[in-house]
Amino acid sequence: MLSTGALRAHLLATGLAGDVATSREASLRSYRLFAARDPRVTIGIDPERDWKQSDLIALMADKCGVSGDPRHTTGSDVIDPDRTLGALDAFAGRLAEAARNRSPVLFGTGHPHRLIGFYAALADALSAAGCTVLTSAHGRRVDITTRFGLRTYNLDYVRRVALVREPGARGAVRGTGAHTHSPLPVRAVLAAAAEAGGPLPELVVGDHGWVCGAGQLGFEAIGLGDTDDPALFVGEAEGRVSVVVPLDDAVRSDYYRPLTRYVLNRACLSQ
């Protein structure tokens, strides 16, 4: 069993927490854009209150442990590992509740190259516990505006984790797929599930627009958030996202394996 102390040391050694690869400049830019309600950064959350950049800095300092000093504008950003550990415990608790209730669950990621393994292991454990892991809208087309213009993607699943691929991409190689922050994929999945008359998720697990898009529509959502992802933490602060785990969401995929073991152990789920 991985101890809390061992996981804390792992978070710091791998850059999942502590000094992370996300720069202070990138985080502040995201806060400015969120304050302006830029959809590239709100990623599905429609804020109830008027969030100024200073408010977001204070929120992220509280939730992640970044510097709360607006005069600090350069260098690496920082995540407090103790905040990560506390959120992981809450995250595991919600998975345990879903397992007890045999709730239908949806997993989706905008970071498929990094996080497929993490989510897939959780999906396997919940499935073994009797939960239905949803795979609605497989193959459905989703048009997403990117910095390169409007692009068409197809919804796909790898090990029951939803992601998007460019048309023509072949082979379910683990972790392949496109990086996206958009909430449109989860909206398409939820719409398809409703149209089919099948079960709707009682819990959505993921990152970026998968969490924000589902939470905004009233579905319980939990996930992972980096220091430049203020939308998830605003969603949590305003009650539309249940749990956000602050960590670097783009490190090597194998660095997340100890987190998987820790979460499954805390949730009392089989590995």
N, C-alpha and C positions, 0 to 999 in steps of 0.2 A: 504494500500500500504506500502510495506517495504521500509523505507528510506535508503539512502546510509550509513548514520551514524549507523543505526540499523544493517545493514548487516555487516558493518565493525566490529562492536562489536561482532557479531555472529562469524565471521571468526576467531577472536582472542580467543573467549571463547571456541570454539570447536576444535582448533588446525588445522583448515583448512588453516590458515595463521598464521603469527607470528612464535613462536617456534613450529615446526612440529615434527611428530614422526620419519620422515626420518632422519637418522644420517648423520653427516658430513662425516664419514668414508664411508658410502654407496654411497653418492654422488660423493666423490673423486674417488672411485673405478670405478664408471660408467664413469667418465670423462677420466680416464686412458684407460679403455677398448674402449671407443669411439675413442680416439686418435689413438688407434691401429687398428681401423676399425673392431672391433669384432662384428659380425652380431647379437649377443645376445643383443647388446646395440644400434647398428645403426638401428635396427628394421625396415628396409625397405628404409631408407634414404641412398643414395649414395652421400656423401659430395663432393661438387665441389672443395673446398679448403682443404688444409692440416691443420686440427684443432689439435693444441697441447693442452695438458692439461691446460696450462696457459691461452690459448685462451678461452677454455671452462669455466674456472672459471670466467673470465672476462665477458663472454656472460651471464652466469647464474646470476652473480651479477647484471648485467644490467636488465635482463628480470624478475628475480625472487626476487632479493634483498638478495641473499645469501652473505656471506662474500666473498669479493674479495681478501682476504689475503691468499695466498697459504700456509702460515705457520699455519693457523687455520685448524687443522686436526681432532679434536675430538668434541664430544658433539652433540646437536641437530642442525639441519639445520634451516634456517629462511627464511620465505617468507614474503615479504612486502605486507600487506593487500591492500595498495593503488594501487600497481601494479595488484593485483588480481581484484580489482574493475574496473580499467581501461580496463583490458582485457575482463571482463564480459560485459562491455558496447559495446566493439567492437564485441564480440561474439553475443550479442543480435542484434546488427545492421545487422550482416550477416544473421541471422535467419529472421529478418524482410524483408530483400531484397528477400530471398528465398520465403517468403510468398507472397510478392507483385507479384513476377514473376511466382508463382505456380510451382516452380522448383521441379523436382524429387529429393528426398533426401534419403540418406542411413545413418542409425545409426548402430554403432557397438561398442562393449566394450570388453576389456580384463579384466575388473573388474566387472563381473556381480553381484557378491554378494553385491557390494557397490553402483553401479551406474545405475542399471537398471531403478530404479524409476525416476532418474533425466532425463535420455534420453527418457524414455517412455512418460513422460509428455510433452516433447518438440515434440516428434513424433505425439502425439495426437493433439497438438495445430496446427502444420503445416498441418496435414491431414484435420483438420477442416477448415483451411484457403484455402484448395484446392490443396495442394501439394500431389503428389504421394509418399508414403513412401515405398521404395523398400524392397522386401523380397526374392530376388533371391537366388538360390542354396540351398534352404532348404533341409537338409538331406545329402548334399554332403560331402564326406570324405575328410579330410585334414590331412596329415602326418606332424607332427611338431617335430623337434628335441628339446628335453628338457634336463635338467641336469640329468634326469634318462634314457636318450636314446631316440630313435625314438618312438613317440607315435601317435596313430591314434585317431582323434576326428571327430565328426560330426557337421556340421553347423546347427544351430537352431536359432529360433527367439522367444523371449519372449516380448509380447506387441510391436511387430515390431522392436525390437532391436536385432541385430545379435550378436551371441556369439558362442562359441564352447562347446560341451559336450563330455565326454567320451562315447564310444559306450555302449549301455545298460542303460544309465542314463534315468530315466523315470520321467514323471510328470513335467509339466511346472510351477513348484513352482517359484514364483517371486524371481529373483535374483540368481537362481541356474545356474551352468555352471562352466567352468574351467577358471582359471586365465592364461592369456597368453600375451606375448609382441609381438608375431609373426605377420609379415605382410602377411603371407600365407592365412589366412582366407579372408581378404578383396580382395586379388588377385583372389581367387576362386569365390567370389561373383561377382566381376566385370566381370570376364571371362564368368560366367554363364549368366549374363545379356546381354552381347554382343552376345553370342551364340544364345540366345532366340530371338534376334532382337527387344527386348523391349527397354524401355527408360533406359539410363544410368544416374547415379546421377549427378546433377549439383552442389551438395554439399554433402560432407561426414562429419558426425559429430561423434566424439568418442574420443578414447584415444589410446596410445601405437601404435601398428602396424596398427590399422585401419586408423589412421590419417597419419602416415608416409608412409605406403604402398600406400595409395590412392594419397597422395601428390606427391610422386615420379613418379607415373604414369600419372600425369598431371591433376588430378581431384582436384577441390578446396576442401580443408579440413580444419576443425576447431576442436579444442578439448581442453582437460584438460591435464596438465603436472605437474609432481612432480619435486622436486629438483634433483632426480636421473634419470630423463628422458631427457638427453641433446639432443637426436635425434629430438624431437619435436621442440625445440627452435632453433636448427641448421636449421631444415627445414624452420622455420619461417624467420630466418636471411637470408637464401639463396633464399627465395621467393617461396618455394614449399608448405608451409603451411601458411594459411592466418592469423589465430589467434590461439594462445595458451594461455589458462588461467592458471597461476601458482597457484597451490593449492595442498594440500595433497589429493591424490586420493584414499585413503584407510581408511578413518574414517567411523564412523557409517553411514549407509544409510540415516537415518532420518536427519542427519546434513546437507544434501544437499537440503532439501526441501525449506528452505528460498532462496537458490540460484535459484531454479526453479521459485519461485514466482517473484523474482527480474528480472530474464532474460525475463520471459514472459511479465512482465509489461513493461520493457524497449523496448521489441520488439513489443508491442501493439498487443499481441496475447491473445486469450481467454484461460482461465485456466480450 
